[in-house]
Amino acid sequence: MAQVTMTPWRGETPPQGDQIAAIFAAERLAPYTWSNGPNEVYSPHSHTYHKVLVVLSGSITFGLPVQGRSVELRAGDRLDLPA
């Protein structure tokens, strides 16, 4: 089983959308925006593809039931979710 990887943002200030777009372009990823309101909850689910998430603003907590843990991401943090 592939491992979920969380990479914290190391910059002094959170990245802007154009910085994230450049990072994704360099990795040949196709970015799109998505957002939720406060306290939004999704049922556990999976994807058939590798998914990369980067928080542009705010924060989000992801539950990782297969790993028995959760991870909180803040602006600039990245989460790689294998298929």
C-alpha positions as CSV (number, residue, x, y, z in Angstrom):
1,M,0.0,0.0,0.0
2,A,1.4,3.4,-1.0
3,Q,1.8,6.0,1.7
4,V,0.0,9.3,2.1
5,T,2.5,12.1,2.2
6,M,2.0,15.5,3.9
7,T,4.5,18.2,3.0
8,P,4.2,21.4,5.1
9,W,4.8,24.8,3.4
10,R,8.2,26.1,4.3
11,G,7.9,29.7,3.1
12,E,7.5,32.6,5.4
13,T,4.1,33.5,3.9
14,P,1.5,31.2,2.4
15,P,1.8,30.8,-1.4
16,Q,-0.4,32.6,-3.9
17,G,-2.4,30.8,-6.5
18,D,0.1,31.6,-9.2
19,Q,2.9,30.0,-7.2
20,I,0.9,26.8,-6.7
21,A,0.0,26.8,-10.4
22,A,3.7,27.0,-11.3
23,I,4.6,24.1,-8.9
24,F,1.8,22.0,-10.4
25,A,2.8,22.9,-14.0
26,A,6.4,21.9,-13.2
27,E,5.1,18.5,-12.1
28,R,2.8,18.2,-15.1
29,L,-0.3,18.4,-12.9
30,A,-3.5,20.1,-13.9
31,P,-4.7,22.3,-11.0
32,Y,-8.3,23.3,-10.3
33,T,-9.8,25.1,-7.3
34,W,-12.3,23.5,-4.9
35,S,-13.5,24.8,-1.6
36,N,-15.8,23.9,1.3
37,G,-17.6,25.8,4.0
38,P,-16.7,25.5,7.7
39,N,-17.3,22.1,9.3
40,E,-17.9,20.3,6.0
41,V,-17.6,16.5,6.3
42,Y,-17.2,13.8,3.7
43,S,-17.6,10.1,4.1
44,P,-14.5,8.0,3.8
45,H,-13.8,7.3,0.1
46,S,-11.0,6.5,-2.3
47,H,-9.9,7.5,-5.8
48,T,-8.5,5.5,-8.7
49,Y,-5.9,8.1,-9.4
50,H,-3.1,9.8,-7.5
51,K,-4.5,13.1,-6.0
52,V,-2.4,16.1,-5.0
53,L,-4.0,18.7,-2.8
54,V,-2.5,22.1,-1.8
55,V,-4.3,24.4,0.6
56,L,-4.5,27.9,-0.8
57,S,-6.2,29.5,2.3
58,G,-7.7,28.4,5.6
59,S,-7.2,24.9,6.8
60,I,-8.7,21.4,6.4
61,T,-8.4,18.2,8.4
62,F,-8.3,14.9,6.5
63,G,-9.1,11.7,8.2
64,L,-7.0,8.8,6.9
65,P,-9.0,5.7,8.2
66,V,-6.7,3.1,6.5
67,Q,-3.7,4.6,8.4
68,G,-5.7,5.2,11.5
69,R,-4.9,8.9,11.8
70,S,-5.8,12.3,10.6
71,V,-3.7,15.2,9.3
72,E,-4.4,19.0,9.4
73,L,-3.3,21.1,6.5
74,R,-2.9,24.9,6.6
75,A,-2.2,27.4,3.8
76,G,0.6,26.1,1.5
77,D,0.6,22.6,2.9
78,R,0.5,19.7,0.4
79,L,-1.1,16.3,0.7
80,D,-0.3,13.5,-1.8
81,L,-2.9,10.8,-1.8
82,P,-2.0,7.6,-3.8
83,A,-4.7,5.8,-5.8
